[in-house]
Amino acid sequence: MDITSTFTNGSTAKIHWSGTVSGNIIKFDGGFQLTLLPGGVYMGFPCDIAKSVSQSQSFHLELCWVESPEKRQRLVRTYDMDGLAVSSTYFVETRVY
């Protein structure tokens, strides 16, 4: 699937996503997975967090909830290579038609 994002300055970016769906789990090629929860909520995280830490790789965890068909909110927490939290970012995203 290709997704095109449009930024406030008018520029766009096209991103290609591919993966597999099994029940409420979406596993993307590249090692990231989403767990779909009731009520328009999902959690996103690396498929193998322990591997990221053991290989000294940073990673992020994501929680997202849909407020309406045109609006969602996301909370992303980034961890360093030791597994320590280094930042939290809150997004409010609005669909532009």
HELIX and SHEET records of a PDB file:
HELIX    1   1 ILE A   49  SER A   54  1                                   6    
SHEET    1   A 2 ASP A   2  THR A   6  0                                        
SHEET    2   A 2 THR A  12  HIS A  16 -1                                        
SHEET    1   B 7 GLY A  19  SER A  22  0                                        
SHEET    2   B 7 ILE A  25  PHE A  28 -1                                        
SHEET    3   B 7 PHE A  32  LEU A  37 -1                                        
SHEET    4   B 7 VAL A  41  PRO A  46 -1                                        
SHEET    5   B 7 PHE A  59  SER A  68 -1                                        
SHEET    6   B 7 LYS A  71  TYR A  79 -1                                        
SHEET    7   B 7 ALA A  85  THR A  94 -1                                        
END                                                                             
